[in-house]
């Protein structure tokens, strides 16, 4: 497995070709931090469109600009699908609310079980 870290998250490219991002802290996510996170993902993807599993259980939220950046065409050019795995009811609620108004240009789904999320993402891995 290949591993890389940002100031906020650890990223691993697993054997199935899925990048798993695990937040290491609960910092509020602003636009600059979102850009760093996406840049880290793109670096690990190494020019290939990849699926992304984001594991975040204690997020303190994110700015409107960061949310918009995450659903921008820039990330869409580097990913085939994104799954968010969280045990936070608040994060699930915010995520569902946001997705109701801003549909990302790639498949996106929220899970509370990592294995179920990984199984869903396998259907979007480009070979």
SULQUIWO-V577971 format. One record per helix or strand of 2 or more residues. SS is the DSSP state (H for helix, E for strand). FROM is the first residue (numbers start at 0). LEN is the number of residues. If there is no record, write none. Layout:
<<SS/FROM/LEN> <SS/FROM/LEN>>
//
This chain:
<<E/1/4> <E/8/5> <E/17/6> <H/30/15> <E/49/6> <H/63/7> <H/72/4> <E/78/7> <H/88/13> <E/106/5> <H/113/9>>
//
